[in-house]
Amino acid sequence: MTERLKEDQPIFIQIAELIETSIVEETYLAHDQVPSTNEFAKHYQINPATAAKGTNLLVDQGILYKKRGVGMFVTDQAKTIIMKKRQERFYDYFVLPLVEEARMIQLPKEQLFKWIEEELNDED
């Protein structure tokens, strides 16, 4: 929990995304306990109810489950759910606008594909 909270996004969403990122990065695996709402509240100096709203959002999505009196834990399918959700968001926020802009500037799709392939190959 070293990240700073941003001003432009609701805090409970940021708490949920911090947990999600930790699951994707495998900091937390299936059945691992995540920090409590009080730990989040103390670390980020926020209201525990705000932190609870973020963790409860993940419970509603099937990413976390509650053990009454013990805490919140990662579900077996958490990483799969998060990856699917983030891939859909990637498509909506990055692919669609990219294609729209490419069409607007009449960029040939071959050039677009070439650039993407070059960037992906630079990672290797």
N, C-alpha and C positions, 0 to 999 in steps of 0.2 A: 504494500500500500504506500508507494512513494509518489504516485501521480498527484498532480494538483487538479483541483476541480476548475472547470471552465465557467465563465460568466454567461455564456450564450446558450446554455442547455440546462433543462431542469436537473437538479441535483439527483433526484431519485433515478432518473434515466442514466446518469453518469455512474452511479453506484452499480446499477445492473450491468452496464457495459464493462466496467472494471472487472466484475466477476466473470462475465462472458469471456473477456480477453484472457483472463487467467485460466479458464477452462480450455480455450482454443490452444493456448501456449503450453498446456498440460502442467501448469503449476498446481491445478486441482484436477484430480482424476475422479472417475466414478466412485461414489460413496465417501469421498473426502469431505470433511467439514469445512465450510467457508467461514470467514470472520463473522462474528455476531453483529447485530445491528448496533449494539452498544460499542463494540470495537470500532465500527465505521464512524459512529457518532463522535466518539472521543478523538479519533485520528483526524477527521476532517472538520471537527468542531461544528457539527450539524445536529439537528434534532433527531433523536432515535426514531421517531415516527417517519421521518423522511427516508432514513436508511431502510426501515422496514418496508416502506412503499416500494423501494427498488428491489429488495429481495423477494417480496410477495409477487411482484411482476414476473420474476423468474419462476416462481412456484406455479403461477397461472399458466406459464408457457411450457411447463414440464421439464424445466432445466434444473430446478432444485426441488427437494422435498424436505418436509419438516419432520423432525423427531421431537415430539412434544416434550418440553422441559430440557432438551439437549441442544438443539440448534438446527441449522440448515445444512443439507448435504447435496452433493452433485448426483443427479440421476444417471443411470446407465446410458441413456440416449442423449444426454445434454450436448455433447460436442456435435453430434449429427444435427440436432435441432438448430444450434447456433450457426453451424456452417451453412446450412440450407438458407436460413434467414439472412445471413450476411451475403451470400451469393446472390440472392434475389435483390437485396439492397444495392449491391455492386452493379447489377444489370440496370436497375432503375436510375441510379445516381451517376453512373459513369458511362456505361455502354450506350444507352439511349441518347444522352446529350452528345457524346462523341460522334455517333452516327449522324445525328441531326446536323451538327456543325460541319462534318465532312461533306454531307449533301449540299449544304448551303454554300460552301466554298468550292463546290464541284471537284472535290478531291477524288481522284480515281481510287476505287476500292483496292486495286492492286498496290497502290502506294501506301494506303493505310495499313494493309496487311503486312507489307514489307517493313514498315516502321515498327509495328507491334512485334513482328518476328525478331527484328534486330534487337529491340529492347529486351525481349525475353531471352534471347541468346547471350546478351551481355551478362545476365545473371549466372550463367554456367561457368 
